[in-house]
């Protein structure tokens, strides 16, 4: 089993632990205070959008140039990136402040109705998130993603539960929640710092900017510029919905939408782990002109995660009304359940197109990715403005779904034209057919509970998983899965 498979499996297990915690919290904790939960999610999503503005492409330099620095035996890349990131944050903060000051009286700024306290928390969260991501990316360079995942997925969910419960019972004043969130990420940064020391990967010194080859410096500056805009475009394509709901509707609606996002994101857990560990390998493969290796990762990851995501969306859609029946204040979400289906189908297509974003970013065509992202960002924002105004949070799911389908379709077509590779096969057709049949059957089963909601979910989910896994095994949709089953179960 290769490094990608090992680290992806470990990372996925950690993510599933986070899912279990998040599932429990979704049922019984978050609904205790929809407004506080929505406010926290609004701060986090807004900070995530702000990070690429503040850092530009400084953090992207780690994965892009680590193979080159390693090959040329140049030390100190982490230290160089930390300095570049700090200077970038300072410069962009000044520009951002000037922008807000100059345009403060314009109607589009005033309509956003963002409180000054929220601005402070969002800014501080964005800054500490940048430093955490730097340490996390460098840990991936040395092929370690598990500990960062424990901190960001498990640790944060436990901390969020603590905040909600403490506020609900009057132990914690809500005005301290933002401060505590910032302190959590500061502690996470310190933890990653010492973790890299243990790994022997705290690569801080040894570089001399003047001694770096001029051609290398030119490439780094270019990637710094385009990398930041690429990150911003990706976030506008994937994260803008929560920010716009919080700005155009209210924080309670952010809480509702976040619950549906949590359910849908169960599908992309393996993809998250694969992206983290595959990024450095794709970058290294381009450095060595090994397109065959990239194609192998592209196809294998697509087959596996597309098949998995299809099963998850079928089970979620089948059980959504049963789940809301046992969820505290679950009746509040019933009018918006169609959000699950629209977001889920868009995420399934995202899984099908696999690592297309990594392939473009780490290729010599990364500048053109900016054009795609700029177009899709504008489309996504305009669609959100229109659909949220007409349909509320359901409209946000329409906008995000359309954007993701178009965005991934364009990227996949570009990769095929430039590199002659794609993630599709006859197995893709089989999985699409199973997805269509599964959604139709699930829509019917929703109206037929078995005794009670819990038994309905257990029985229906188990039968679906068994039948779906059997069909996938017989059809051979994922050779890696078949090999694992043959080895572990049938001892072949």
Secondary structure, DSSP 8 states (H G I E B T S, - for coil): --HHHHHHHHHHHHHHHHHHHHHHHHHHTGGGGHHHHHHHHHHHHHHHHHHHHHHTTTTHHHHHHHHHHHHTT---HHHHHHHHHHHHHHHHHHHHHHHHHHTTTSHHHHTT---HHHHHHHHHHHHHHHHHHHHHHHHHHTT--HHHHIIIIIIHHHHHHHHHHHHHTTSS-GGGHHHHHHHHHHHHHHHHHHHHHHHT----S---GGGS-HHHHHHHHHHHHHHHHHHHHHHHHHTHHHHHHHHHT-HHHHHHHHHHHHHHGGGGHHHHHHHHHHHHHHHHHHHTT-HHHHHHHHHHHHHHHHHHHHHHHHHHHHHHHHHHHHSTTGGGTGGGTHHHHHHHHHHHHHHHTTTHHHHHHTSTTHHHHHHHHHHHHHHHHHHHHHHHHHHTHHHHHHHHHHHHHHHHHHHHHHHHHHH---S--HHHHHHHHHHHHHHHHHHHHTT---SSHHHHHHHHHHHHHHHHHHHHHHHTS-HHHHHHHHHHTS--
